[in-house]
């Protein structure tokens, strides 16, 4: 399973909740705290983010950056040189 995480710029977020609605994993929620502008901001509430970037795409203030882990590569076994 591909894993991801998000970083939300708390001072930019206005708590519009668009990212929360767009998240298929229900990984986001609103903070109990208030930012400098007086808004409750979005936070990661579950550690099940897949890095789908839906939240970042719908954010009107570009307050979300998504990071996705690389897929693990399958090893094909030892490399053997064959003379031609």
N, C-alpha and C positions, 0 to 999 in steps of 0.2 A: 504494500500500500504506500502510495506517495504521501509524504508528510510535508506540511508547510507551517508557516507562522506569519503573523501580521504585526507590523509596527504602526501604531496610530499616533499621529501628532496631536496630543491632547489639547494643546493651546489653539489649534486650528479647528478641531472638530466642534460642530454646532449641535450634535446630538439629534440629527434629523431622522435617524434610525433606518435610512435606506440600506445601509450595509447589513444591518441586522436582518432585514427582510430578504435580502439577496443571498444570504449565506445558506447553502443547502445543508450544511453540517450543524447549523444552529450553534456556531462557535462564538458568536459575538453577542454582547449585551451592553446595557448602559451602566456606567459607573455610578456608585453612590456619591462620589465626590463631584465637585463643580470646578470647572476650569476658570482661568482668569477673566474670560468673557461672560461667565455666569451660566454656562451650559453644562449639563451632564454629558460626558463624552463617551464614545464607544470604547469598549475594552474586550479583550479576548477572555471569555469565561470558561471555555472548554479547551482541552488540549487534543482536539481532533481535527484541526485544520488540515485540509488537503492541498492548499495553495491554489485553489481554482481561480482566483483573482476577481470573482464576481463583486466582492465588496469594494475593491479599488476602482472597478469600472463604473460603479454607480455613485461613488462619492463625489458630490458637487464641488468640494473644496480640495480635492486631491490630498487628503489627510492620511491616506492609508498606503503603506508599502507592503507588498506581499513577497515573502521569501519562500522558495520551494527547494526541498532537498533534491539532489540529483538521484535519478534512478540507479539502483545498484546494477553494476554490469555483471553479466554472467561470464564466468571464465570458461574458456573452451578447452581447458586442460593444458598440458605442457606443449610448448611450441617445438616442433621437430623440423629441422631443415632437411629437405629432400633434394639430393643432387639432380641436376637437369641434364 
